[in-house]
Amino acid sequence: MNHGHQTRDALRRSRWPSPAGLLLAVVLLPFWGHHALSAQSASAWQGIPEAEVRLIAGRTAHGQEMIALEFVISPKWKVYWRSPGDAGYPPVTDWNDSDGVTPGAISWPLPETFEFWGLRTYGYADRLVLPVNLDSRDRERLTTVRLRLSYAACADICVPVEAELWLELPKGDLQQNRHGVAIAASLAATPARVPDALRTARLSRAGGTDRALLLLDLSPPVEIATPAIIIEGNRDVVFGEEDCDTTATGHIRCAVPVDGSDRALAAMPGSEITVTLHGKGPAIEASGIILSTP
């Protein structure tokens, strides 16, 4: 049995009560009514055995009511971050068929960095929970989340996956349950948005070649030791391995090689990038406009 099935089965076994609890459930069942039987906190599993996915719902200890995509991923396999890097395909969601509820933005925990045949990609292994905000929900009735999901699961090969998921949410409050705990843990692992942390981003080119350096000056609000970065920007260029140093004043300065055609490099000044800064300490995320250095 593969890891995905083992983990999935363990999660399913954890839902069963003790014999005494089972007896209590049988006794109370007639009093729950149709509404309690219809509402769910998790959908059925879909996808492929190496990277299964389902929807979960819950309320965190801080009172946040959210849904999430939960992936269980086999050893040596991965799924991708919102920006996969040099290769790959991120999860793409379509919530349009939902009824009475409007899912919103996805929160993305800090991804792992994978190196394979000289390519650098960003994604997740083992288990992944992607929290999803609820922009609106009709709390006066049963509502239904419907999701068409596309994603790629990769090991030595990549498999494109299509899944259709649905989950009914109850009238009133969502439960404070283990799904809420998992969602809260994933939110805690999501880089904080700090708009002013990227002080400058400049593109420096030497001799008009197709080799350039992206020079970044970052000012995080907290200390981040052994800094590393992930850059999201123009997909027509390739960002190389960064060289980052911390100054005496606490700024972090990084030089990042950039490869691409002369046309792609010429288009970079004036474009926006997003930088995720991480290391020993909280991760942060900031965006800015690339300037040109003569």
JOLIN-V93208 format. One record per pair of residues at least 24 apart in sequence whose ideal C-beta (glycine too) atoms are under 10 Angstrom apart, sorted by the first residue. I is the first residue (numbers start at 1). J is the second residue. Records with the same first field share a line. If there is no record, write none. Layout:
I=J, J
This chain:
1=49
2=49, 50, 52, 72, 74, 75, 77
3=49, 50, 72, 73, 74, 75, 76, 77, 126, 127
4=45, 47, 48, 49, 50, 51, 52, 71, 72, 73, 74, 75, 77, 126, 127, 153
5=45, 49, 50, 52, 72, 74
6=72, 74
7=52, 72, 73, 74, 126, 127
8=45, 49, 52, 54, 70, 72
9=72
10=72
11=42, 45, 54, 56, 70, 72, 127, 178
12=42, 45
14=178
15=41, 42, 178
34=142
35=141, 142, 168, 170, 171, 172
36=170, 171
38=142, 144, 168, 170, 171
39=142, 143, 167, 168, 169, 170, 171, 172, 174, 175
40=144, 145, 166, 167, 168, 169, 170
41=67, 167, 168, 169, 170, 174, 175, 177, 178, 179, 180
42=68, 70, 167, 177, 178, 179
43=67, 69, 70, 145, 146, 147, 163, 164, 165, 166, 167, 168
44=165, 166, 167
45=70, 72, 163, 165
46=147, 149, 161, 162, 163, 164, 165, 166
47=71, 72, 73, 79, 149, 151, 153, 159, 161, 162, 163, 165
48=74, 77, 153, 159, 160, 161, 163
49=74, 77, 153
50=74, 75, 76, 77, 78, 79, 153, 154, 155, 159, 161
51=77, 78, 79, 124, 125, 128, 151, 152, 153, 154, 155, 159, 161, 163
52=153, 161, 163
53=79, 91, 128, 130, 147, 149, 151, 153, 161, 163, 165
54=163, 165, 167
55=103, 132, 145, 146, 147, 149, 163, 165, 166, 167, 169, 179
56=129, 131, 132, 167, 177, 178, 179, 180, 182, 183
57=101, 132, 134, 145, 167, 168, 169, 170, 174, 175, 177, 179, 180, 183
58=174, 175, 176, 177, 178, 179, 180, 181, 182, 183, 184
59=173, 174, 175, 176, 177, 179, 180, 183, 184
60=131, 174, 176, 177, 179, 180, 181, 182, 183, 184, 185, 187
61=176, 180, 181, 184
62=180, 184, 187
63=173, 176, 180
64=131, 133, 134, 174, 180, 183, 184, 187
65=133, 134, 137, 139, 169, 173, 174, 175, 176, 180, 183
66=103, 104, 107, 131, 132, 133, 134, 174, 179, 180, 183, 184, 186, 187
67=95, 101, 103, 104, 130, 131, 132, 133, 134, 137, 145, 147, 167, 169, 174, 179, 183
68=106, 107, 128, 129, 130, 131, 132, 179, 180, 182, 183, 186, 187
69=93, 106, 128, 129, 130, 131, 132, 147, 149, 151, 163, 165
70=127, 128, 129, 130, 179, 182, 183, 186
71=124, 125, 126, 127, 128, 129, 130, 151, 153
72=126, 127, 128
73=123, 124, 125, 126, 127, 128, 153, 155
74=125, 126, 153, 155
75=125, 126, 155
76=125, 154, 155, 156
77=123, 124, 125, 126, 153, 154, 155, 156, 157, 158, 159
78=111, 112, 114, 116, 121, 122, 123, 124, 125, 126, 128, 152, 153, 154, 155, 158
79=111, 123, 124, 125, 128, 130, 151, 152, 153, 154, 161
80=111, 114, 121, 122, 123, 124, 151, 152, 153, 154, 158
81=108, 109, 110, 111, 112, 113, 121, 122, 123, 124, 128, 230, 232, 276
82=106, 108, 111, 122, 123, 130, 232, 274
83=108, 111, 121, 122, 230, 231, 232, 233, 235, 274, 276
84=111, 114, 119, 120, 121, 122, 123, 152, 154, 235
85=111, 113, 114, 115, 119, 120, 121, 122, 123, 230, 231, 232, 238, 239
86=114, 115, 116, 117, 118, 119, 120, 121, 122, 235, 238, 239
87=114, 116, 117, 119, 120, 121, 152, 154, 158
88=114, 119, 121, 122, 123, 151, 152, 154, 158
89=150, 151, 152, 153, 154, 158, 160, 161
90=122, 123, 150, 151, 152
91=128, 130, 149, 150, 151, 152, 161, 163
92=148, 149, 150, 151, 152, 162
93=130, 132, 147, 148, 149, 150, 151, 165
94=146, 147, 148, 149, 150, 164
95=132, 135, 145, 146, 147, 148, 149
96=146, 147, 148
97=144, 145, 146, 147, 148, 164, 166
98=137, 143, 144, 145, 146, 147, 166, 167, 169
99=138, 141, 142, 143, 144, 145, 146, 166, 168, 169
100=136, 137, 138, 139, 140, 141, 142, 143, 144, 145, 168, 169
101=134, 135, 136, 137, 138, 139, 143, 144, 145, 146, 167, 168, 169
102=133, 134, 135, 136, 137, 138, 143, 145
103=132, 133, 134, 135, 136, 137, 145, 146, 147
104=132, 133, 134, 135, 136
105=131, 132, 133, 135
106=130, 131, 132, 133, 190
107=131, 132, 133, 183, 186, 187, 189, 190, 191
108=186, 189, 190, 191, 276, 285
109=185, 186, 187, 188, 189, 190, 191, 283
110=189, 190, 191, 230, 276, 278, 282, 283, 285
111=189, 191, 230, 276, 278
113=228, 230, 278
114=154
115=241
116=154, 155, 156
119=238
120=230, 238, 239, 240, 241
121=154
122=230, 232, 276
123=152, 153, 154
127=182, 186
128=186
129=179, 182, 183, 184, 185, 186, 187, 189
130=183, 186, 190
131=182, 183, 184, 185, 186, 187, 190
132=183
134=169, 174
137=169, 174
138=169, 171
139=169, 170, 171, 172, 173, 174
140=171, 172
141=169, 170, 171, 172
142=168, 169, 170, 171
143=167, 168, 169, 170, 171
144=168, 169
145=169
188=282
189=283
190=283, 285
191=230, 275, 276, 277, 278, 282, 283, 284, 285, 286
192=220, 221, 222, 282, 283, 284, 285, 286
193=274, 284, 285, 286, 287
194=218, 219, 220, 221, 222, 277, 282, 284, 285, 286, 287
195=285, 286, 287, 288
196=221, 286, 288
197=221, 252, 275, 277, 284, 285, 286, 287, 288
198=273, 274, 275, 277, 284, 285, 286, 287, 288, 289
199=251, 252, 253, 286, 288
200=253, 288, 289, 290, 291, 293
201=231, 233, 254, 256, 268, 269, 271, 272, 273, 275, 286, 287, 288, 289, 290, 291
202=269, 290, 291, 292, 293, 294
203=237, 256, 258, 265, 266, 268, 269, 270, 271, 273, 290, 291, 292, 293
204=255, 258, 292, 293, 294
205=258, 262, 265, 266, 268, 269, 292, 293, 294
208=262, 265, 266
209=262, 265
210=237, 258, 259, 260, 261, 262, 263, 264, 265
211=240, 257, 258, 259, 260, 265
212=237, 256, 257, 258, 259, 260, 262, 264, 265, 266, 268, 293
213=240, 243, 254, 255, 256, 257, 258, 293
214=239, 240, 242, 254, 255, 256, 257, 258, 268, 273, 275, 290, 293
215=253, 254, 255, 256, 290, 291, 293
216=242, 244, 252, 253, 254, 255, 256, 273, 275, 277, 286, 288, 290
217=247, 251, 252, 253, 254, 288
218=244, 246, 250, 251, 252, 253, 254, 275, 277, 284, 286, 288
219=247, 249, 250, 251, 252, 286
220=246, 250, 251, 252, 277, 279, 281, 282, 283, 284, 286
221=250, 282, 284
222=250, 281, 282, 284
223=250, 252, 279, 280, 281, 282
224=250, 252, 277, 278, 279, 280, 281, 282, 283, 284
225=279, 280, 281
226=278, 279, 280, 281
227=252, 253, 254, 277, 278, 279, 280, 281
228=252, 254, 276, 277, 278, 279, 283
229=254, 256, 275, 276, 277, 278, 279
230=274, 275, 276, 277, 278, 283, 285
231=256, 258, 273, 274, 275, 276
232=272, 273, 274, 275, 276, 285, 287
233=258, 268, 271, 272, 273, 274, 275, 287, 290
234=258, 260, 264, 265, 267, 268, 271, 272, 273, 290
235=260, 264
236=260, 261, 263, 264, 265, 267, 268
237=261, 264, 265, 267, 268
238=264
239=273
242=275
244=277, 279
246=279
252=277, 279
258=290
266=292
268=292
269=293
